[in-house]
Amino acid sequence: MSAGACGPDCGCTTTSTPAAGPVLVTLSPTRPIPGSDEEAWRDVPVACTLGGAEFGERTVQWRTLVAKTEQREEIDDGGLRLSFPPHAELAGQLAALDAAEQGCCAFFDFTLHLTPDAFQLSVRARESAAGMLADLFGAIA
């Protein structure tokens, strides 16, 4: 690492380095080992383990972030995809909240798709959790 401003030989200004492709992050505590059953979240009971005050706080956190969506669409298999502006801080907040949510509601399946221009959060849940999905992430109009 050099001190000071970037110069002509700096890796961040060199065009010969290929641009990084999209990053895909999937969060599911029911899938701790790569290559394990990718649909294990379907077998987890539909129950939230948060208490009253914690549940209310988590709901406010989700609604605050979901309010920043630019686009919302229904996806196959009982889920929805939310598109957000490409702000690193927002991506970090969503990833942290996704991870926290897995601790209490392992029946949700989250996928973050990050690109330089935008990022998307896909959330799936089985049919018996459709009401909870709509409560936290909004219904598709």
N, C-alpha and C positions, 0 to 999 in steps of 0.2 A: 504494500500500500504506500503510495507516495503522499507527501504533504503538499498542500496547495491545490491549485486549480487543475483541471484536466488539460492535457496537452494533445498534440497530434498522434502520439503513440498510445494514448490511454484506451483501454478496452471499451470504455463507455462511449467513445466517439468513433471507433473504428467500424467501418461498414462491412468489413470482410467477415466478421463474426456473425453466424446465422442468428436470426431473431429467435427468441424462445417461443415455443408453441404454447397452446393453452394448457392450463393446469387443472386437473380434475381431482377433487378431494371428496371422499365419501366417508361420512361419519356414522358408525353403527357399532355399539359395544357388543352386539350379538355376532359380530364378524371380526374378532381380534386377530385372526391369522389370515394373511393373504391366501386366496385360493380355497378358503373354507366356504360353507354353504352361503351363497349370496342372498338368499331369501329367508334367513333365519329370523329376521325381524317380524315376519308374518306370524310366527308361533308365540311371540311374547304377549302376555295378557295386556289388554287395553285398559290400563290403569295408571294414573299419575300418582307418584309417591310424595308429592309436595303437600305441605300443610296449607291452611287457609291463607295466612299472611304471605308465605313464600309463593304460593300459587298466584295470588293477586299481583305480587311484584313481578313475577315472571311474565304474566300476561301483559302487563304494562310495557315491559322490555320488548316483547315481540311486537306489540302494536306500534311502538315507537319506530322500530326498524322497518316493519312492513309498510309503514306510511311513506317510506322513501322509495318504494318500487316505482319503476317507470312503466312496466308492463307486467301483466299477469295472464297466464294461460293454463288451461287444463291440460294435463298430460295423461297418457295411458296409465292404466293400473292404479286408479284411485289417488291421483296426486295433482299437484300444481307446480308450475314453474314461475318464479318471481325474478324479474330482471331489474338490476340495480345499476346506478351510475358507477363508473369504475374508480371509486375512491378507496385507497388502501386502508384507511381507518375504518371505513364502513365494512369492508371485507373482513377485517380483523374482528370487528364487533359481531358480525354474523357468525363467523367460525367459532368464536368463543361461546356464543349463545347456543349454537347448534350442539356443541360438545356438552354444555351444561344440561341441555334438554335431554340428551341421551341418558343422563344419570337418573332422570325421573320418569321419562316416557320413552322407553326403548322400543316401543312399537312404531315410532316414526323412523323413516329412512331418509337421510339427508344427503344431498350431493351438491357441492359447490363447483361450478365451472367458471374458472377465471381466465380471462383473455385480456390483452392490453386495452381493448376498447370497452369492455363491459364485463359484468359477471352475473351469473344466474344461480339461484338457489332452487333446487328441486326438492320437494317434500312429498313422500308417499306414505300412505297408511292403509291398512286393510279397511274394508267397507264398514266394519263395526266401529271404526274410529273416525268416520267421515265428519261427524259433528264436531269433534275436537279439532280436526284439521281446519274446518271452516271457522271455528271460534278464534283460533290463534293466527291463522294466516289469511283469513278472509275468503268469502265465497266467490266463485267465478260468476260474473254477471251474465 
